[in-house]
Amino acid sequence: MIRKDDKPLQQIIRRVEEIKTNYKGTKCNCELSDTWIYKKQHYSGPLPINMSNPQYLSITCSYFTIIAKDQKNCCVFLKNKEIVLTDNIVFNKDSSSYFLVGHSFLIKQDLYLKPCASSLLDIYSVSQLSEQNTWPISMINKKMFFYEIPNKNGWYATFPLLHSDRTEVSSIQ
């Protein structure tokens, strides 16, 4: 976003305005349940009480793949801004829909503050996993990448993957 050291704030504002004016991206079609492809059926859990089989290790939409329990592919950013590590993909008979089973990060803060708050780009420093919970597949907004921050025991940096956002420039508008 910044091309030279001179006037970084003005440059960021210009780049954001350029994106708003010129962006012609397409929305991900993962909103519809029939656009998800469920792969690698299994029966090994975890399976919460109100959920049932079938269970899957992997789901794919046209823009990304989520693989449960795979550190490189299990992190997602939800529409409610929760960051979740996926342990399983399960079916709920009551709602006839699929759910993620996993843990969300309870502590979420900016990874950096300059030149702008990293949360504006959905980049966070996170820690402390919650108890196991479930979220509807429809809550997935984008895929994230996470890795442990060196010398900060129990803290992770999370970054959205390029082209995995399910809304058009939502964080800028």
N, C-alpha and C positions, 0 to 999 in steps of 0.2 A: 504494500500500500504506500509505503514511503520510498521516494526515489532518491532523496538526498537529505542531508542533516538539517537544512534550513527550513524553518517553519513546519515542523512535523504535524501539528494539529490541523493547520490549514490544508495540508496535503491529504490527511485522512478524511476530512470533511469533503474535499473535492472527489476523492475516490469513491466514497459512499454515495454521493450524488450521481456520479457516473454510473455506478452499479444500478441505482434505482431507475435512472433514465434509460439505460441501454440493455438491461438484463432481459433476455428472451428465453429463459430456461423453461423447462417443462416440469410439471408436477409429477411426482412418483405416483403410479397407479396402485400402490399397495393399500389404499384405503379399503378396497373391496376384499372380503375374505377369500374369494375364489382366485385372487391373484397371488396368494401365498402358496408356495409349493412346500409340502411337508416331506422330509426325508429321514431315513435311518430310524425306523420304528423300533421301539424297545419296550421292555417291561421292568426296568431296574430302578425306576424312581429318580428323585423323590416325587411322591404322589400325595399331595395334600388331601385331607378328608373329603372335601366337597368336589374333588376332581376325579376323573376316571380315565381309563384307556380309550383311545390309543395315546401313547406317549411318543414323542419324537426328539431326536438329538439336534436336528437341523431344520431351519426354515429359510426359504429363499424368496425374495421378490426381485423384480427386474433390476434393482439398484444395489442390493447387497444380500449377504448370507449371514445368518446368525447360527452359531454352533454352540450348543449348551456345553458347559464345563471346559471349553477350549479357551485358554487365556487370550489368545489372539483374536477370537471371534465371538466372545460371549457378552460384550459390554454394549448396552444400548442407552440412548437418551430418550426419555418418554416425553409426551406432550405436556405433562405437568412439571417438567424440568427435573424429574428424578433420574439418577444414573443407576442402572441396574446391571448386576452380573447374573446372567442366565444359567440356571442349573438344569432346567427341563422345560419342555413344551408339552402341555397336557390339554385334555378336552374337558369341558364342563357340560354335563348333560342338561342341567337346568336352563342354561342360557344358549345351549347348542353352539358354543363358540370355543375357540382355543385361547389358552392363557400361557403366559410366561411364569415359571416358578423360579424364584431367585432371591437375591438379597440386594437392597439398595444401600447406598452410602448415606450415612446419617449426618456427616459433617462435610460441607461443600463450601469452598471459598475460592477467591480468585487465585490463580497460579502466579500472575504478575499484575501490576497496576499501571506500568508505563510502557508504551505511550498511551495506552487506554486500558481499562479494566478487562482482563481476559474473559470475564463472563459475558461480555458483549459478543464474543466469538464462540461462546459455549465451551470455553477451555477452563478447566477447574483443577484445583488440588482437592482431593477427597480422602476421607478416612472413616473408619469405624462402620462395619457392615451391620445392617439391621437383622432382625430375626427373619426367617424365611417367610415370604409373602407371595401373592399372585397378582398379575396385571393382565388385562386383556391384550391380545396381540394388536388390536386397533390403537392402543396407546403408544406404540413405537413411533418415534419421530425420526431418529437417525441412528446409525451405527457409530460407536465410539471406539477409540483405541485407548488402552490404559497401560501404564507401566509404573513400577515402584520408583519413587524419587530417592536417589542415593543419599545416604546420611540422614534420612528422615524416616525412621522406622514406622511402618504402618501407614504411610502417606503415599498416595498415587497421583500421578498427573493423568488427566483424561482429555482427549482431543477428538472432535468430530472428524469422521473420515470424509474426505472430499467427495462430492457427488452422492452422498448417502442421505442428504436432507430431504424430507418428504414435503416440505413447503417451499414456496418460492421466496427466497430472501426474507424469511419471516423475522429474523433477528435485526434486520436493518430497518424495516418499515415501522 
